[in-house]
């Protein structure tokens, strides 16, 4: 039996520089994909953080714009970290909305995702 997809938000595959801060440590990483509720990051070299700990993630875009999220590492492998966004500021959500809008190319889908985001 196929597994059901529980994801409510489209993932946008893109490259981007990440700075991940957890407790008193900081790592550089690469973005693999992002959505309104989280991101998938390459596991940073020297990663010593732990699952279920709160971290701050800063995505630095090529035009100097940053998207800042506070969240939790919800899963980790040798290759990737799953980051769940628990808080995002208004300016960052505006930048993320524009990224999603440009990458989805479907305004109706974007509106459905924003409606879903307001319910969570």
ABEGO torsion letter per residue (X at the ends): XBBBBABABBBBBBBBBBBBBBEABBBBBBBABBBAAEBBBBBBBGBABBBGBBBBBBBBBAAGBBBBBBBBBABBBAABBBBBBABBBAAAAAAAAAAAAAAAGBAAAAAAAAAAAAAX
